[in-house]
Amino acid sequence: MAVPSGQAVSLQDVIWNVPGPEGMTLRFRFLAPGIAPGGGVDFDTASADMQHLCDSFALPRIAAQGPHPEQVIISMSDVAVAFGEAAPEATQYFEAFRIEDGACIWEIY
């Protein structure tokens, strides 16, 4: 998938059946090897990529479905990690968004 940083990103999975603190939450989980130590993509750069993935990938998929989630979480991991499992060796980044007026609005996670 194309992201602003140019790093290679692929969809790992989408988790929709585990509620978050705000209620219904959609989690879009991506593999992003570039965030690994020495991979060249730092958190600030990955954060811009996550905003882009929410806007360009998650939003169109949410619009076609219902009901709408209270929160969207975009995550990146340098290696595949099973949802909910600890993986101290993995580099993982997370950003949370609310959907408002057809846009992803960043929230503190």
Buried (B, 14 or more C-beta within 10 A) or exposed (E): BEBEBEBBBEEBEEBEEEEBEEEBBBBBBBBBBBBBEEBEBEEEBBBBBBBBBBBEBBBEEBEEEEEEBBBBBBBBBBBEBEEEEEEEEBBBBBBBBBBEEEEBEEEEE
